[in-house]
Amino acid sequence: MTLLCICFIASGLSFGREPETVLTTLCFFRFWLSFGIGGDYSLSATIMSEYANRKTRGAFIAAVFAMQGFGML
């Protein structure tokens, strides 16, 4: 989660004087941001299943996976 937050902020604050430098730093931070997002997607269902009670666990897990697909739009 730390990697996700750091790279999210850093990609918004890409630095450099030349447009090529800004694009290079943006691509660098977006590359590492993708690792943070990939880790977050796989852990979100696990965390939800641990904290949800037995009665609503199935609905919450379905909502997690449904929102991941909706977020890709």
C-alpha positions, 0 to 999 in steps of 0.5 A, spaced: 500 500 500 505 504 501 508 503 494 501 504 491 501 511 495 508 513 493 507 512 486 500 515 485 503 521 488 509 521 484 506 520 478 502 526 479 508 530 481 512 528 475 518 532 474 523 535 469 524 541 464 524 537 458 517 534 456 521 528 454 524 528 462 517 529 464 514 523 460 520 518 462 519 520 470 511 519 469 512 512 465 517 510 471 512 511 476 506 509 473 510 502 472 511 501 479 504 504 480 502 498 476 505 493 481 502 496 487 495 496 484 496 489 482 498 487 489 491 491 492 487 487 487 489 481 490 489 483 497 482 486 497 478 480 497 482 477 502 481 482 507 474 483 505 473 476 507 477 476 513 473 482 516 466 480 514 461 476 518 459 469 516 452 472 514 454 477 509 461 475 507 458 472 500 455 479 498 461 483 500 466 478 496 461 479 490 461 486 491 469 487 491 470 483 484 464 487 481 467 493 483 474 491 480 470 490 473 466 496 474 473 500 475 476 498 469 471 502 465 
